[in-house]
Amino acid sequence: MNRYLLDTHALIWFMEGERNLSTTAQGIISDARNEILVSIASFWEMAIKISLGKLKLTMSLHEYFQKTEQSGFLLLQAKPAHVLLIETMPWHHKDPFDRMLIAQGLVEDIPIVSKEILFDSYGVKRVW
């Protein structure tokens, strides 16, 4: 079994059935042998964007939590080790949610399913 952490856009595109999701990402997420993790930071990012009117989803955020659980995805909480790594990370990327995902991927040694090429500058494993 392999473990993967979904970037926020990968989660949304998978749940919304959008074609923007790469074939590789779709295969990873759909493979029941893989353990798929979703960061609490992704839900936080979605909540902020929804409240600002910058994100529209086909279901409520509450339903996203439920569907994530029903899909067998695991919620990855923010841990002190993740936050402490962010303090020392270089500023290649300024988005606070992406920085948390990068830190979680590095600390937990989990590849991130993401189209964000900038993640590579941190040495985190990324698949797309």
Phi and psi in degrees as a GROMACS rama.xvg file:
@    title "Ramachandran Plot"
@    xaxis  label "Phi"
@    yaxis  label "Psi"
@TYPE xy
-108.63  148.378  ASN-2
-108.726  141.263  ARG-3
-139.632  143.884  TYR-4
-106.944  126.612  LEU-5
-85.4776  133.122  LEU-6
-71.0976  157.981  ASP-7
-56.6656  -44.5048  THR-8
-64.8972  -34.8321  HIS-9
-65.2761  -41.0996  ALA-10
-61.5367  -50.4274  LEU-11
-62.0818  -47.5215  ILE-12
-63.9575  -36.1152  TRP-13
-66.4637  -48.7288  PHE-14
-66.3413  -33.9239  MET-15
-88.9006  -5.31758  GLU-16
68.2518  30.7202  GLY-17
-80.4225  150.763  GLU-18
-78.47  -7.45449  ARG-19
-67.2237  -20.0051  ASN-20
-69.7944  128.798  LEU-21
-66.0393  159.428  SER-22
-61.3061  -40.5065  THR-23
-63.0643  -47.1368  THR-24
-62.2193  -44.5457  ALA-25
-58.0524  -43.9464  GLN-26
-64.4738  -42.2231  GLY-27
-62.7363  -48.9372  ILE-28
-67.5768  -35.8489  ILE-29
-79.5924  -17.6613  SER-30
-75.7913  110.818  ASP-31
-62.1404  -16.513  ALA-32
-76.7907  -15.3577  ARG-33
-90.6115  145.161  ASN-34
-95.5322  116.96  GLU-35
-103.872  126.07  ILE-36
-111.473  145.511  LEU-37
-125.842  126.93  VAL-38
-74.7137  142.411  SER-39
-58.9315  -26.7441  ILE-40
-63.4144  -30.7625  ALA-41
-66.8288  -41.3726  SER-42
-68.0414  -36.1393  PHE-43
-63.4729  -45.5659  TRP-44
-60.5818  -44.57  GLU-45
-62.4147  -43.1721  MET-46
-60.1226  -43.8612  ALA-47
-65.254  -45.9097  ILE-48
-66.0599  -36.6541  LYS-49
-63.8222  -46.124  ILE-50
-65.6143  -27.1859  SER-51
-86.6364  -5.34024  LEU-52
78.9913  15.1597  GLY-53
-94.6624  -4.7867  LYS-54
-140.907  127.976  LEU-55
-120.19  128.466  LYS-56
-117.864  161.532  LEU-57
-81.9627  -5.55089  THR-58
-144.111  166.38  MET-59
-72.1342  163.409  SER-60
-63.0318  -36.517  LEU-61
-58.9473  -43.9071  HIS-62
-65.8774  -32.3711  GLU-63
-61.7495  -44.967  TYR-64
-57.4383  -46.4421  PHE-65
-64.2977  -45.491  GLN-66
-66.5289  -35.3494  LYS-67
-60.6813  -46.7685  THR-68
-64.9662  -43.7603  GLU-69
-62.8753  -29.5453  GLN-70
-76.682  -6.76797  SER-71
85.809  7.71586  GLY-72
-74.5121  149.242  PHE-73
-104.95  141.295  LEU-74
-86.8223  124.778  LEU-75
-98.7565  112.824  LEU-76
-76.6085  159.431  GLN-77
-76.6611  131.45  ALA-78
-115.592  157.27  LYS-79
-53.5327  -39.0563  PRO-80
-61.539  -34.6981  ALA-81
-66.5088  -47.0477  HIS-82
-64.9278  -41.7688  VAL-83
-65.2068  -34.2317  LEU-84
-67.2427  -39.3806  LEU-85
-56.8899  -36.175  ILE-86
-57.7475  -32.4812  GLU-87
-106.312  -0.490232  THR-88
-72.0472  142.066  MET-89
-65.1429  164.154  PRO-90
-97.7933  44.6998  TRP-91
-62.4803  -33.7163  HIS-92
-129.93  132.313  HIS-93
-102.103  -12.3853  LYS-94
-66.0951  120.411  ASP-95
-64.2917  -32.3487  PRO-96
-72.2911  -42.6587  PHE-97
-65.0293  -37.4668  ASP-98
-62.3162  -38.1074  ARG-99
-65.7006  -44.0828  MET-100
-61.5626  -41.9393  LEU-101
-61.1999  -47.3081  ILE-102
-60.7746  -42.6011  ALA-103
-63.8994  -42.5046  GLN-104
-61.6559  -41.7213  GLY-105
-68.7497  -50.1015  LEU-106
-63.7888  -43.8204  VAL-107
-86.5486  -5.16917  GLU-108
54.9249  52.9178  ASP-109
-121.5  129.816  ILE-110
-64.632  145.897  PRO-111
-103.502  130.352  ILE-112
-84.801  104.304  VAL-113
-157.772  146.995  SER-114
-86.4455  -7.23704  LYS-115
-72.0414  97.9754  GLU-116
-62.3601  -29.3236  ILE-117
-59.8904  -25.3267  LEU-118
-57.7829  -31.8732  PHE-119
-60.6444  -28.0701  ASP-120
-68.1247  -11.5878  SER-121
-96.2615  -5.67235  TYR-122
80.9012  8.3928  GLY-123
-76.15  146.255  VAL-124
-74.2438  131.323  LYS-125
-134.21  136.149  ARG-126
-124.166  145.829  VAL-127
